[in-house]
Every structure is written in structure tokens, then in C-alpha cells.
């Protein structure tokens, strides 16, 4: 468009300048030529008149001396000027055929005049009349003047002709300028129409699209069809919209991930959230989160690994050094087309591409995140992995430390069993579950017999060893669903869900016999235990009543001689009729209330309970 306008304007300017230059040149040429030629002819005519005047004066002069003076002036001054004027007129008339012909006659007559003058005859004076020679000289001068006048007339005619030609050139230039102006206007009109129908329409559409981008609307796209600058701008705007859309989606999903991470309750839940976030954000990816245990001697997958994945075999006995991302504390990537000097045991176990990023917290690696993907990762995908891992690492570490702190706060340091605080929480939950399921809950209160005497006799260190041995033994005698805790001092409380009074008595006897077999190296200590058994709803309604009932039964066991199991006396008003004992999983276990099929896999009793 700009080139076309410049060409039109250049053509108009060129036409105008050319026309004006032509007119000015013609007029200047006419003026200068006429002035020069007329001046030359005028000078020649004047010299001829001077020569004729001197000859006539010499003709009428009677004295010899005056004639000689006139002749000397004629020869020395006038005739050379005439000669010079003749040459200038001849040169000026050379470019005009008509004037050149007259100039040739003028030259011929001048030669005849000089020949006559060379004869040196003036005439016989005024009284004697003119001689034939003088008459011929005068006639020659008259003829020369006549030729000069003819040349002057021809010069005037030529000047008039040139003037007419200049006027014609001016009119032609004017017509050319008018035509060029009309053409320029038409071309400009065509360009304006073209701009309005094509360029302007696209520019307005692209401007609206740019406004939508500025307002945060990135769904629409332009459809450029050409390859000019405007359509290249449209493609650039599409790229900007796509980039802004991806950036907004990136920020939105990262914010959603960050907010969700704040609501995680434990380490495993946060690790699974990280896995799901990356798999949702990176197409066709499989994410596995590895955890480095507190002893830093084992690396395990804490998110699901498919059963047919080669990663399962690679993880068998894997140590943290087997993962190069953990070992180097920086991201590690592998691809089929890249040949590495050192390959990662976990990444190379699976085909395809992998990117592994360490979970770093305060310079310490607590695990890693492996992303398996088919296509090479784009820059935003790599950025998402690194940023997500950086966000998740402190949260996972905090949840791990919180779990450790909670475990330590709820664990008895000597026996390794839950302490009184954990016991209270578990008792509330088990009582609530018993109320919902209407299944019995049995409590065993244990107390080591004569423990003070043992401390006094063998020392508190040996007493602590007995407590630790008891705490280590009890869990081996219970099911996974049972719960044992140190109640305080040398007392322990065991909760047996889905177990009636008879089943509780049976388990209590096994525990009593197992504790009686405890022996300390190089010490002859005979340890016995008294156990009280109470059941909800036979002897209590809530947890506090259940503890008191079991404690009263324990007191009865102590009163009746120790090293025995006693059952709480009395019944609560919620006590049901006794139910017959049924076998569990094909093994006779007296006193266990039968479970429905829905809870069979979760609440199966262990048929054989052997002390560890």
C-alpha cells in the first residue's frame, strides 16, 4: 500500500516538475536566443551604418587629408567590427536553414564589398557626382543591411515559432499533470476501498481480539488465511492467546494443587495428591513417588505401581543410591536416544523417557518423583514438575515430622506401646464403633505382680527391662484389629473389638501364660501377671465404665492371690443374652462373636497366637 501511494505521488511530482521544467526551458531558450541574436544583428547593422556613413562623408569631403582620416577610421575600426559581426551572425544563423541561407548571401556580399573597397575609389567629389565604384560600394552596403534585416525578420519568426512551441509544451504538461492527478485520485480511491474491504476489516477484528486478550478471555482464535504482515500479526496474537491461556491454566492448576496440599492430613495422602496432580497436568504420563525412610537405607514406592511394571522388580531391595536423582540431589532424565555413562537403576528399568526430580527439604533429600512420558517434555511441563515438587516437598516433610511427633507423643518410650493419651482416643473410637455395629468390646486390664518388690530386689533397670519385654510380647499375642497400651506404671490395658467375655478370658489366659515364661538373661526372676476382664455391653456402657469394670476385676484377681484372670461381676442394663461361640475362619476360638461376610476379611482372629 505504501509503495503504491509513493509511486502515485512520485509520478504526479515527476509529471509536474517535468512540465514546468520544459516550459521554463523553452521560454528561457527563446528569450536568451532572441536577445542574443537580435543584439548581434543590431550590432552588425550599426557597424554597416557606420561604414556607409564614413563612405558617404568621404564622398562629399573635398580635402585629401580628411578623406584619408575617414578611410583610416573605416579600415582600422569600423570594417573589423563589421567582420566580427558578420562572423557572429553567421554562427547564430547556422542552426536555422533559412537564416543560414541569408547568412551565406550576407557573407558573399561582404566578400564583394571588401573586393570593391580594395580598389580604393571614393568618387570625384560633390560637384563631380558619384563614380560608378562609389555607387557600387554604397549599393553593397545597402545589400548587406538588407540581408541583416532579413536575418532579423527570420529571427523574429523563429522566436515566435519557439514561443508557440513552449506554449504547446505548457499545455501538454498541464494535461499530463491533470491526467496524472486523476489517475492518482482513482488509484488512491481504489486503495481506500481495498483497505476498507480487506485490511481495515481484519485490523478491526484483530484489535477486538487483542482487547479480549487484555481482558483475560483466551478461548477465541483468529483464522488468518494469507501470509502478509497483518496475518502474521494475527498468528502472533493467536500465539499470545495460547501462551496466556496455558499460563493461566498453569497458574490455576498450581494454585489448586497448593490449596489442596494445605488440606492433606498425612504424608501418604500428600504424596498421592502430587502423583495425581502431575498425571493430570502432563498428558500420557505415569508418576511414581519414592520415599526415603528415616534410616536412609531404603527407597520404596509410596504410590501405586502396576503389577506388570518392571519397576516392581527394580524396587526390590532398592537403596537411595539406586536413584540418581536422590544420589545427586538434582533432576535426572533418560531417553532412548541418549546414551548415558551412568544410568539410573529405577529409570532404566522401564522403557521410554523418564524424568526424576528429588524431593529436597533444607538440603536433605527425602524422596524423589519419577515421571514416565512418551514424548519429550516441553518447557512448561518441566517447569510444572520442578515447581510442583518444590511446593510439595516441604508439605510432605512437615506431615512426616508431624506424624513422627504425634507417634512419639502417643507412644510410651520404654515399652514401645501407645501411651495413656493414645489409649483414651482409641477407646472412644472403639466404643463408638461397638455402638454402631452392636458388637461387643472386651477390655483386659493387666498388672505385673509384685513389681515394686522386683524393683527393690533387682533394681529399676531390671524392672524397666521387664516392662520392655512385656510391651514387646503383648502385640504378638493379639490380632491386627486389637489394641494394647501402657496404662501407667506396670499396668497395661488391651482392647479386643468383636470379642465377647469368654473370648476375652481365653486371650487373657494366653497372655498370662506367655508373660509367665519371660526370662531375663543372668537373672532368676519369676514374673506373673494379674488380669481383669470386662465386656461392653455386659459390664459397661461407655469407655470409662469399661475401664472401671476391668480395673475392679483386676483388683479381684489381686485379692484372690494374683497370677490369675478374673471377670468383672455384675451386668449393665444393655447386656444381651449370651451367644454361643462360633469358629472363626475354620479355627475354633471360643468366645468370638460371629461376624457377617462384609467384615470377615477385616476382623479375622488369629488362630494361633505364639509369644515372640
C-alpha positions as CSV (number, residue, x, y, z in Angstrom):
1,X,0.0,0.0,0.0
2,X,2.7,2.5,0.9
3,X,4.7,1.6,-2.2
4,X,1.7,2.2,-4.4
5,X,1.0,5.6,-2.8
6,X,4.6,6.6,-3.1
7,X,4.6,5.6,-6.8
8,X,1.5,7.6,-7.5
9,X,2.8,10.7,-5.6
10,X,6.2,10.3,-7.3
11,X,4.5,10.1,-10.7
12,X,2.5,13.3,-10.0
13,X,5.5,15.1,-8.8
14,X,7.6,14.0,-11.7
15,X,5.0,15.0,-14.3
16,X,4.6,18.4,-12.7
17,X,8.3,19.1,-12.4
18,X,8.9,17.8,-15.9
19,X,6.2,20.0,-17.4
20,X,7.3,23.1,-15.5
21,X,10.9,22.4,-16.4
22,X,10.1,22.0,-20.0
23,X,8.1,25.3,-20.1
24,X,10.8,27.2,-18.2
25,X,13.5,25.7,-20.5
26,X,11.6,26.7,-23.7
27,X,10.9,30.2,-22.5
28,X,14.4,30.7,-21.3
29,X,15.8,29.4,-24.6
30,X,13.5,31.7,-26.6
31,X,14.4,34.6,-24.5
32,X,18.1,34.1,-24.5
33,X,18.3,33.2,-28.2
34,X,16.2,36.2,-29.3
35,X,18.1,38.6,-27.1
36,X,21.5,37.3,-28.2
37,X,20.6,37.1,-31.9
38,X,18.9,40.5,-32.0
39,X,21.8,42.1,-30.3
40,X,24.2,40.5,-32.7
41,X,22.2,41.6,-35.8
42,X,21.7,45.1,-34.3
43,X,25.4,45.4,-33.7
44,X,26.1,44.3,-37.3
45,X,23.5,46.8,-38.7
46,X,25.0,49.5,-36.7
47,X,28.5,48.8,-38.0
48,X,27.2,48.7,-41.5
49,X,25.5,52.1,-41.0
50,X,28.8,53.4,-39.6
51,X,30.7,52.2,-42.6
52,X,28.1,53.7,-45.0
53,X,28.2,57.0,-43.2
54,X,32.0,57.2,-43.4
55,X,32.0,56.3,-47.1
56,X,29.3,59.0,-47.8
57,X,31.3,61.5,-45.8
58,X,34.4,60.7,-47.7
59,X,32.4,61.0,-50.9
60,X,31.3,64.6,-50.1
61,X,34.6,65.7,-48.5
62,X,36.8,67.6,-50.8
63,X,40.1,67.7,-48.8
64,X,42.6,64.9,-49.3
65,X,43.6,64.8,-45.7
66,X,40.1,64.5,-44.2
67,X,39.4,61.7,-46.6
68,X,42.5,59.9,-45.5
69,X,41.4,60.2,-41.9
70,X,38.0,58.8,-42.7
71,X,39.5,56.0,-44.6
72,X,41.9,55.2,-41.8
73,X,38.9,55.1,-39.3
74,X,36.9,52.9,-41.7
75,X,39.8,50.5,-42.1
76,X,41.0,50.3,-38.6
77,X,37.8,50.4,-36.5
78,X,34.5,50.0,-38.5
79,X,35.4,47.3,-41.0
80,X,36.9,45.0,-38.4
81,X,33.8,45.3,-36.2
82,X,31.7,44.5,-39.3
83,X,33.9,41.5,-39.9
84,X,33.3,40.3,-36.4
85,X,29.6,40.9,-36.5
86,X,29.4,39.0,-39.8
87,X,31.0,36.0,-38.1
88,X,28.7,36.1,-35.1
89,X,25.6,36.4,-37.3
90,X,26.8,33.5,-39.5
91,X,27.4,31.4,-36.4
92,X,24.0,32.3,-34.8
93,X,22.1,31.5,-38.0
94,X,23.8,28.2,-38.5
95,X,21.1,26.2,-36.7
96,X,18.3,27.7,-38.9
97,X,18.3,26.7,-42.6
98,X,16.5,29.9,-43.7
99,X,18.8,32.2,-41.7
100,X,21.8,30.2,-42.8
101,X,20.9,30.8,-46.5
102,X,20.6,34.5,-45.9
103,X,23.8,34.5,-43.8
104,X,25.5,32.8,-46.8
105,X,24.3,35.6,-49.1
106,X,25.5,38.1,-46.5
107,X,28.9,36.5,-46.5
108,X,29.1,36.6,-50.2
109,X,28.1,40.3,-50.4
110,X,30.6,41.1,-47.7
111,X,33.3,39.5,-49.7
112,X,32.2,41.5,-52.8
113,X,32.2,44.7,-50.7
114,X,35.7,44.1,-49.5
115,X,36.8,43.5,-53.1
116,X,35.3,46.8,-54.2
117,X,36.7,48.6,-51.3
118,X,40.1,47.2,-52.0
119,X,40.1,49.2,-55.3
120,X,40.3,52.4,-53.2
121,X,37.9,54.7,-55.2
122,X,35.9,57.4,-53.3
123,X,34.4,59.3,-56.2
124,X,35.1,62.7,-57.7
125,X,33.6,64.9,-55.1
126,X,30.2,66.6,-54.7
127,X,30.5,68.6,-57.7
128,X,31.6,65.9,-59.9
129,X,28.9,63.3,-58.9
130,X,29.4,59.8,-57.7
131,X,31.7,57.5,-59.5
132,X,30.5,54.0,-60.6
133,X,32.8,52.4,-58.0
134,X,31.4,54.5,-55.1
135,X,27.9,53.7,-56.2
136,X,28.7,50.0,-56.2
137,X,30.2,50.3,-52.7
138,X,27.2,52.1,-51.3
139,X,24.9,49.5,-53.0
140,X,26.9,46.6,-51.5
141,X,26.5,48.2,-48.1
142,X,22.7,48.6,-48.7
143,X,22.5,44.9,-49.8
144,X,24.4,43.9,-46.6
145,X,22.0,45.9,-44.5
146,X,19.1,44.3,-46.3
147,X,20.4,40.9,-45.6
148,X,20.9,41.7,-41.9
149,X,17.3,42.9,-41.7
150,X,16.2,39.7,-43.4
151,X,18.0,37.7,-40.8
152,X,16.4,39.9,-38.1
153,X,13.0,39.2,-39.5
154,X,13.7,35.5,-39.8
155,X,14.9,35.5,-36.2
156,X,11.7,37.1,-35.1
157,X,9.8,34.5,-37.0
158,X,11.9,31.7,-35.3
159,X,11.3,33.3,-31.9
160,X,7.6,33.4,-32.5
161,X,7.7,29.7,-33.5
162,X,9.6,28.8,-30.4
163,X,7.2,30.7,-28.3
164,X,4.3,28.8,-29.8
165,X,6.2,25.6,-29.1
166,X,6.7,26.5,-25.5
167,X,3.1,27.3,-25.1
168,X,2.2,23.9,-26.6
169,X,4.6,22.2,-24.2
170,X,3.0,24.0,-21.3
171,X,-0.5,22.9,-22.4
172,X,0.8,19.4,-22.8
173,X,2.4,19.4,-19.3
174,X,-0.8,20.7,-17.8
175,X,-2.7,17.9,-19.5
176,X,-0.2,15.4,-18.2
177,X,-0.5,16.8,-14.7
178,X,-4.3,16.7,-14.8
179,X,-4.2,13.1,-16.2
180,X,-1.7,12.0,-13.5
181,X,-3.8,13.7,-10.8
182,X,-6.9,11.9,-12.0
183,X,-5.1,8.6,-12.1
184,X,-3.6,9.2,-8.7
185,X,-7.0,10.0,-7.3
186,X,-8.5,6.9,-8.8
187,X,-5.7,4.7,-7.5
188,X,-6.0,6.3,-4.1
189,X,-9.7,5.7,-4.2
190,X,-9.1,2.0,-5.1
191,X,-6.6,1.7,-2.3
192,X,-9.0,3.2,0.2
193,X,-11.7,0.8,-1.0
194,X,-9.3,-2.1,-0.7
195,X,-8.2,-1.0,2.7
196,X,-11.8,-0.7,3.8
197,X,-12.9,-4.1,2.5
198,X,-9.9,-6.2,3.4
199,X,-7.2,-4.6,5.6
200,X,-9.4,-2.4,7.8
201,X,-11.8,-5.2,8.4
202,X,-9.0,-7.5,9.5
203,X,-7.4,-4.8,11.6
204,X,-10.6,-4.1,13.5
205,X,-11.2,-7.8,14.1
206,X,-7.6,-8.2,15.3
207,X,-8.0,-5.2,17.5
208,X,-11.1,-6.6,19.1
209,X,-9.3,-9.9,19.7
210,X,-6.3,-8.1,21.3
211,X,-8.8,-6.3,23.6
212,X,-10.3,-9.7,24.6
213,X,-6.8,-11.0,25.4
214,X,-6.2,-7.9,27.5
215,X,-9.4,-8.6,29.4
216,X,-8.4,-12.2,30.1
217,X,-10.5,-14.0,27.5
218,X,-8.4,-16.6,25.7
219,X,-10.9,-19.0,24.2
220,X,-11.4,-17.4,20.8
221,X,-8.9,-17.7,18.0
222,X,-8.2,-15.8,14.7
223,X,-8.2,-17.5,11.4
224,X,-5.5,-15.9,9.2
225,X,-5.5,-17.1,5.6
226,X,-2.8,-15.0,3.9
227,X,0.9,-14.5,4.5
228,X,1.1,-10.7,4.7
229,X,2.2,-8.7,7.7
230,X,-1.3,-8.4,9.1
231,X,-1.9,-12.1,9.1
232,X,1.5,-12.7,10.6
233,X,0.3,-10.3,13.3
234,X,-2.9,-12.5,13.7
235,X,-0.7,-15.6,14.1
236,X,1.3,-13.8,16.7
237,X,-1.9,-12.8,18.6
238,X,-3.0,-16.4,18.5
239,X,0.3,-17.5,19.9
240,X,0.0,-14.8,22.7
241,X,-3.5,-16.0,23.5
242,X,-2.4,-19.7,23.5
243,X,0.6,-18.8,25.7
244,X,-1.6,-16.7,28.1
245,X,-4.2,-19.5,28.2
246,X,-1.5,-22.1,29.1
247,X,0.0,-19.7,31.7
248,X,-3.4,-19.1,33.2
249,X,-4.3,-22.8,33.3
250,X,-0.8,-23.4,34.7
251,X,-1.3,-20.9,37.5
252,X,-4.9,-22.1,38.2
253,X,-3.9,-25.7,38.5
254,X,-0.8,-24.9,40.5
255,X,-2.9,-22.8,42.9
256,X,-5.5,-25.6,43.1
257,X,-2.6,-28.0,43.9
258,X,-1.1,-25.7,46.5
259,X,-4.5,-25.2,48.2
260,X,-5.2,-28.9,48.2
261,X,-1.8,-29.6,49.6
262,X,-2.6,-27.5,52.6
263,X,-5.6,-29.8,53.4
264,X,-3.6,-33.1,53.5
265,X,-3.7,-34.9,56.8
266,X,-0.8,-37.3,56.3
267,X,2.3,-37.9,54.3
268,X,0.8,-40.7,52.1
269,X,-2.2,-38.5,51.2
270,X,0.1,-35.6,50.1
271,X,2.3,-37.9,48.0
272,X,-0.7,-39.4,46.2
273,X,-2.0,-35.8,45.6
274,X,1.3,-34.9,44.0
275,X,1.1,-38.0,41.8
276,X,-2.5,-37.2,40.6
277,X,-1.7,-33.6,40.0
278,X,1.3,-34.4,37.7
279,X,-0.6,-37.1,35.8
280,X,-3.5,-34.7,35.3
281,X,-1.2,-31.9,34.1
282,X,1.2,-33.9,31.8
283,X,-0.6,-36.0,29.1
284,X,0.2,-39.7,28.8
285,X,2.4,-39.7,31.9
286,X,2.8,-42.2,34.7
287,X,4.1,-40.8,38.0
288,X,5.6,-42.7,40.9
289,X,6.6,-41.1,44.2
290,X,9.5,-42.7,46.1
291,X,10.1,-42.3,49.8
292,X,13.4,-42.4,51.6
293,X,12.9,-43.9,55.0
294,X,14.2,-42.2,58.2
295,X,17.2,-44.5,58.4
296,X,18.1,-43.5,54.8
297,X,18.8,-47.2,53.9
298,X,15.7,-47.9,51.8
299,X,13.8,-46.4,48.9
300,X,10.3,-47.5,48.3
301,X,7.4,-46.5,46.1
302,X,4.6,-44.9,48.1
303,X,2.2,-44.5,45.2
304,X,0.6,-47.5,43.3
305,X,2.9,-49.4,40.9
306,X,1.2,-51.6,38.3
307,X,1.6,-55.3,38.9
308,X,3.2,-55.8,35.4
309,X,5.6,-52.9,35.7
310,X,9.3,-53.7,35.6
311,X,9.7,-51.1,38.3
312,X,8.4,-53.6,40.9
313,X,11.5,-55.8,40.4
314,X,13.9,-52.8,40.3
315,X,12.4,-51.6,43.6
316,X,13.1,-54.9,45.4
317,X,15.8,-54.1,47.9
318,X,16.4,-50.7,46.3
319,X,18.5,-48.2,48.3
320,X,18.5,-44.4,47.9
321,X,21.7,-44.6,45.9
322,X,20.0,-46.6,43.2
323,X,18.1,-43.4,42.3
324,X,20.5,-40.9,40.6
325,X,18.2,-38.0,41.4
326,X,18.4,-38.8,45.1
327,X,22.1,-39.5,44.9
328,X,23.0,-36.3,43.1
329,X,20.2,-34.2,44.7
330,X,19.2,-32.8,41.2
331,X,16.9,-33.8,38.4
332,X,17.9,-36.7,36.2
333,X,16.4,-37.5,32.7
334,X,16.8,-40.5,30.5
335,X,15.6,-41.1,26.9
336,X,16.1,-43.9,24.4
337,X,18.2,-41.7,22.0
338,X,20.5,-40.6,24.8
339,X,23.4,-42.9,25.8
340,X,24.5,-42.1,29.4
341,X,27.7,-43.1,31.1
342,X,25.7,-43.8,34.3
343,X,22.1,-44.9,34.1
344,X,19.6,-44.9,36.9
345,X,18.5,-48.3,38.1
346,X,14.9,-47.2,38.6
347,X,14.6,-45.1,35.4
348,X,16.3,-47.6,33.1
349,X,14.0,-50.4,34.3
350,X,11.1,-49.1,32.3
351,X,11.1,-48.3,28.6
352,X,10.6,-44.9,27.2
353,X,11.5,-41.5,28.6
354,X,11.7,-40.6,32.3
355,X,12.4,-37.5,34.3
356,X,13.2,-37.9,38.0
357,X,13.2,-35.0,40.4
358,X,14.4,-35.2,44.1
359,X,12.2,-34.0,47.0
360,X,14.6,-31.6,48.7
361,X,13.9,-30.0,52.1
362,X,16.6,-27.9,53.6
363,X,19.3,-29.6,51.5
364,X,18.2,-33.1,52.6
365,X,16.6,-35.5,50.1
366,X,13.5,-37.2,51.5
367,X,12.5,-38.9,48.3
368,X,12.0,-38.4,44.6
369,X,9.3,-38.2,41.9
370,X,9.6,-40.2,38.7
371,X,7.6,-39.1,35.6
372,X,7.4,-41.6,32.7
373,X,6.4,-40.0,29.4
374,X,6.4,-40.9,25.8
375,X,7.1,-37.5,24.1
376,X,9.8,-35.1,25.1
377,X,8.7,-32.7,27.8
378,X,8.0,-29.1,26.8
379,X,9.5,-26.3,28.9
380,X,6.2,-25.6,30.8
381,X,5.8,-29.3,31.6
382,X,9.4,-29.4,33.0
383,X,8.7,-26.2,34.9
384,X,5.5,-27.7,36.3
385,X,7.3,-30.8,37.6
386,X,10.0,-28.8,39.3
387,X,7.6,-26.3,40.8
388,X,5.1,-28.9,42.0
389,X,7.9,-30.9,43.6
390,X,9.3,-27.8,45.3
391,X,5.8,-27.0,46.6
392,X,5.1,-30.5,47.8
393,X,8.5,-31.3,49.4
394,X,8.1,-29.0,52.5
395,X,4.5,-30.1,53.0
396,X,5.4,-33.8,52.8
397,X,8.3,-33.2,55.2
398,X,6.1,-31.3,57.6
399,X,3.5,-34.1,57.6
400,X,6.2,-36.7,58.1
401,X,7.6,-34.8,61.0
402,X,4.1,-34.2,62.4
403,X,3.4,-37.9,62.2
404,X,6.6,-38.7,63.9
405,X,5.9,-36.2,66.6
406,X,2.4,-37.5,67.1
407,X,3.7,-41.0,67.2
408,X,6.2,-40.1,69.8
409,X,3.6,-38.1,71.8
410,X,1.3,-41.1,71.8
411,X,3.9,-43.8,72.3
412,X,5.4,-45.0,75.5
413,X,9.2,-44.7,75.1
414,X,10.0,-47.7,77.3
415,X,7.6,-50.4,76.0
416,X,7.0,-49.0,72.5
417,X,3.3,-49.4,73.1
418,X,0.8,-46.5,72.8
419,X,0.6,-44.4,76.0
420,X,-2.4,-43.3,78.1
421,X,-3.2,-40.4,75.7
422,X,-3.4,-42.7,72.7
423,X,-5.4,-45.1,74.7
424,X,-8.1,-42.6,75.5
425,X,-8.5,-41.7,71.9
426,X,-8.6,-45.3,70.7
427,X,-11.1,-46.3,73.5
428,X,-13.5,-43.6,72.4
429,X,-13.3,-44.7,68.7
430,X,-13.7,-48.4,69.6
431,X,-16.7,-47.7,71.9
432,X,-18.3,-45.7,69.2
433,X,-17.7,-48.5,66.7
434,X,-19.2,-51.0,69.1
435,X,-22.3,-48.9,69.5
436,X,-22.8,-48.6,65.7
437,X,-22.1,-52.3,65.0
438,X,-23.7,-53.7,68.2
439,X,-20.7,-56.0,68.5
440,X,-19.1,-56.5,71.9
441,X,-15.9,-54.8,73.0
442,X,-13.7,-56.5,75.7
443,X,-11.1,-54.8,77.8
444,X,-8.2,-56.6,79.6
445,X,-6.5,-54.7,82.5
446,X,-3.1,-56.2,83.2
447,X,-0.9,-55.6,86.2
448,X,2.5,-57.2,86.8
449,X,2.5,-58.9,90.2
450,X,4.9,-57.7,93.0
451,X,6.6,-55.3,90.6
452,X,7.8,-53.0,93.4
453,X,9.5,-55.9,95.1
454,X,11.2,-56.8,91.8
455,X,12.5,-53.2,91.5
456,X,13.7,-53.2,95.1
457,X,15.4,-56.5,94.8
458,X,17.0,-56.3,91.3
459,X,17.0,-52.6,90.6
460,X,14.9,-50.3,88.5
461,X,16.9,-51.1,85.4
462,X,15.8,-54.7,85.5
463,X,12.3,-53.6,86.2
464,X,12.5,-51.5,83.0
465,X,13.7,-54.5,81.1
466,X,10.7,-56.5,82.3
467,X,8.3,-53.7,81.2
468,X,10.0,-53.5,77.8
469,X,9.9,-57.3,77.4
470,X,6.2,-57.3,78.3
471,X,5.5,-54.5,75.9
472,X,7.3,-56.3,73.1
473,X,5.5,-59.6,73.8
474,X,1.9,-58.5,74.0
475,X,1.4,-57.3,70.3
476,X,2.5,-60.8,69.2
477,X,-0.4,-62.4,71.1
478,X,-3.1,-60.1,69.6
479,X,-4.9,-59.7,66.3
480,X,-4.2,-56.7,64.0
481,X,-7.5,-55.2,65.0
482,X,-6.7,-55.4,68.7
483,X,-5.1,-52.6,70.7
484,X,-2.7,-52.7,73.6
485,X,-1.4,-49.7,75.6
486,X,0.6,-49.0,78.7
487,X,-2.0,-47.7,81.2
488,X,0.6,-46.5,83.7
489,X,3.4,-47.9,85.8
490,X,3.3,-51.6,85.5
491,X,-0.3,-51.7,84.2
492,X,-1.4,-52.4,80.6
493,X,-4.9,-52.2,79.0
494,X,-5.9,-54.3,76.0
495,X,-9.0,-53.6,73.9
496,X,-10.4,-56.5,71.9
497,X,-13.1,-55.5,69.4
498,X,-15.7,-58.1,68.2
499,X,-14.8,-60.3,71.2
500,X,-17.2,-61.4,73.9
501,X,-16.5,-62.2,77.5
502,X,-15.5,-65.8,77.0
503,X,-13.2,-64.9,74.1
504,X,-11.6,-62.2,76.3
505,X,-11.0,-64.7,79.1
506,X,-9.3,-67.1,76.6
507,X,-7.0,-64.4,75.3
508,X,-6.2,-63.2,78.8
509,X,-5.1,-66.7,79.8
510,X,-2.8,-66.9,76.8
511,X,-1.3,-63.6,77.7
512,X,-0.9,-64.6,81.4
513,X,0.9,-67.8,80.4
514,X,3.2,-66.1,77.9
515,X,4.2,-63.4,80.4
516,X,5.0,-66.1,83.0
517,X,7.5,-67.5,80.5
518,X,9.6,-64.3,80.3
519,X,13.1,-64.7,81.4
520,X,15.9,-62.2,81.7
521,X,19.5,-63.2,81.0
522,X,21.5,-64.0,84.1
523,X,18.6,-63.2,86.4
524,X,16.3,-65.6,88.1
525,X,13.2,-63.6,88.0
526,X,9.7,-65.2,88.1
527,X,7.3,-62.8,86.6
528,X,3.5,-63.2,86.9
529,X,0.6,-61.0,85.9
530,X,-3.0,-60.5,87.1
531,X,-5.7,-59.7,84.6
532,X,-9.2,-58.3,84.9
533,X,-11.7,-58.8,82.1
534,X,-14.8,-56.7,81.3
535,X,-17.0,-56.5,78.3
536,X,-19.3,-54.0,76.7
537,X,-22.2,-54.1,76.9
538,X,-22.2,-56.9,79.5
539,X,-20.5,-54.8,82.2
540,X,-20.4,-51.2,80.9
541,X,-22.0,-48.8,78.5
542,X,-19.2,-46.3,77.8
543,X,-15.4,-46.4,77.8
544,X,-14.9,-45.0,81.3
545,X,-17.3,-47.6,82.8
546,X,-15.5,-50.3,80.8
547,X,-12.1,-49.3,82.3
548,X,-13.5,-49.2,85.8
549,X,-15.1,-52.6,85.4
550,X,-11.9,-54.2,84.1
551,X,-10.0,-52.4,86.9
552,X,-12.4,-53.9,89.5
553,X,-11.9,-57.3,88.0
554,X,-8.1,-56.8,88.2
555,X,-8.5,-55.8,91.9
556,X,-10.4,-59.1,92.4
557,X,-7.6,-61.0,90.8
558,X,-5.1,-59.4,93.1
559,X,-7.2,-60.1,96.1
560,X,-7.7,-63.7,95.1
561,X,-4.0,-64.4,95.1
562,X,-2.6,-62.8,91.9
563,X,-1.3,-64.6,88.7
564,X,-4.9,-65.2,87.6
565,X,-7.7,-63.9,85.4
566,X,-10.9,-62.6,86.8
567,X,-14.0,-61.5,85.1
568,X,-15.9,-58.4,86.1
569,X,-19.0,-59.0,88.2
570,X,-22.5,-57.6,87.6
571,X,-24.1,-56.6,84.3
572,X,-25.2,-53.4,82.6
573,X,-28.7,-52.8,81.6
574,X,-27.7,-53.1,77.9
575,X,-26.3,-56.6,78.3
576,X,-27.7,-59.0,75.7
577,X,-28.4,-62.7,76.1
578,X,-25.3,-64.9,75.9
579,X,-24.5,-66.1,72.4
580,X,-22.8,-69.4,71.5
581,X,-19.2,-69.3,70.4
582,X,-18.6,-69.9,66.7
583,X,-15.4,-70.9,64.8
584,X,-13.5,-68.1,63.0
585,X,-12.1,-69.0,59.6
586,X,-12.4,-72.7,60.3
587,X,-10.4,-72.5,63.6
588,X,-12.2,-72.9,67.0
589,X,-11.8,-69.8,69.0
590,X,-14.2,-69.8,71.9
591,X,-16.0,-66.7,72.8
592,X,-15.7,-64.8,69.5
593,X,-18.9,-63.4,68.2
594,X,-19.6,-64.4,64.6
595,X,-19.1,-61.6,62.0
596,X,-21.0,-61.0,58.9
597,X,-19.4,-61.5,55.5
598,X,-18.8,-57.8,55.0
599,X,-16.4,-57.6,57.9
600,X,-14.9,-61.1,57.7
601,X,-11.6,-60.0,55.9
602,X,-11.0,-57.0,58.2
603,X,-11.8,-58.6,61.6
604,X,-10.4,-62.2,61.3
605,X,-9.0,-63.6,64.5
606,X,-5.5,-65.2,64.5
607,X,-6.0,-68.9,65.3
608,X,-2.5,-69.4,66.7
609,X,-1.0,-66.7,69.0
610,X,2.6,-67.6,69.8
611,X,4.8,-65.4,72.0
612,X,7.7,-63.7,70.3
